[in-house]
Amino acid sequence: MCLSIFRVLIFCKQGWVDLLLILGEAFGRQKKRVLEGCRWRIGVGTAVNIWFDNWIPGHNALVKEGYVDFGKLRALFNPRVVEDIQKIVLCDGNGAGRLIWGHERNRVFSVRSCYKFIMAQQTSHVAESSSSRVQSVVWKWKMSVPNKIKIFAWRACKDGLPTKEKFLGKHVPTDVRCNLCHAEPEGLYHALVQCVDVQKLWADYLPVLEREKFLNVFELAFHFCTAKQFETLSTFFVLAWGIWYRRNKFIHEQALISIHQVDDHVVPLLKCYKRAKRQSRQEVRDVYKWKPPDHDVLKLNVDGAVFEDMGKASIGAILRDSSCRVLMAARALEEAIAEPEHVELLAIVHGLQFCASMGIVKIQVESDCFLAIDALLQDNMDISKFGGLYYEIKQLSSCFGECMFRHVYREANEAAHYLAKYARNVDRINMW
């Protein structure tokens, strides 16, 4: 089976869209799987079947989501679907839509990503489950903790830590009982939260765990994320990391650490990390601050912001010369945006549009979005989901004698950042 899939993918790589359309019955199943990994980039809309094609961001084909006839038209236009349709980036000009590969950032088909996609489909019949939407919220957490604890938190949410229940599930002979309480099977949530040996610690720091009954670590993290209680989330994972370290110390070295020692170690660790981070942040600001351009160059800084509570986004742009004099500043409010890269590209487009009629010979565009700037320098995103925006930026660049793109850190882009941040009350565009 794996070799037959691989053979089809090699054929697809040599001219993947055309070959997919002519593959015969022998490759019917693999053809269907490969097509399920594709997305449509919308042009004038004539090439897309709205019922059977994947064209709405974050959704499968509408027939797969239960919209099978016009009697369900009202359900089709529920607010969530309408919001996602509004986020679609239209191609430039009057070009027809085209089929693009949905599992590479530049939307160029690759054997590796397609093979992984098909194998994942074989193990899970739901390629885009609703849980993926829920998990995407948790991955946006804003925890001020060391990276090793962030990695621990990610593994805990994915239930990827080696508990005894995990070993038993992989047919490893073991006594499944918890080594500390000897009463319950050692699942991850039991080891970190429910074991009587650690409940005193949670009663002191997070008594909410006694009132709220969560099923697993992911559900707990999702609860704190949706409530925007990121400090509480940081405290939980720091203490959980200490509890897990204590558990491993006992299992592998037969050394039992007091639960109060966990408290004495990890809480000062969190405080020291936050203090060091504040100091290093100030040092970064001093090093990576905005620098004036050369005397014959004008510098355009752009940035974008997303207001999730409003379902809108905004852009900010500011043009300065070598003497730090502001020649132009603007902020604008945009409709719903699907991804941060989208709003950052819109900021570059609008910034260049604002400057196009000013007779500028040399301009340097700075943004703190590395993905956008790197793609512009590599020039390999023409068929990507945002290919229309990349094409428009290249067209606008030709309005200047020389147009350079450069990535900078947020500290060097603060003026544009604040223009975008405070554009939430703008009617459409403010320009000075």
DAURGI-V306033 format. One line per field, one symbol per residue. phi: phi as a letter, one per 20 degrees, with the letter a starting at -180 (. if undefined). A space follows every 50 residues. Layout:
# DAURGI-V306033
phi->???
This chain:
# DAURGI-V306033
phi->.fffffffffffffrffffffdgeffdgffgfffffeeceefdenfedef eddecegncegfffeoedbffdgffgdfgffgffffefefffmdfffbec eeccfemefcffffffffffffecfdfceffffffffffegdeecgffff fgfffffeldefeffffffemefafffffedlddfeeffffecefffdff ffffdcffffeedeebffffffffffeleffffffgffffffffffffff fecldeefffffgfeeffgfffffffffffffffgfedffdffffdcddd dcbcbddffemccbccbbdcdfemfeebbbbbddfgcfcggfffffffgf gfffefeemeeccdddbeefgffffffflcdfdfgdgffffffffffffd fbcddbecfgfecffffffffeefdffbcdcc
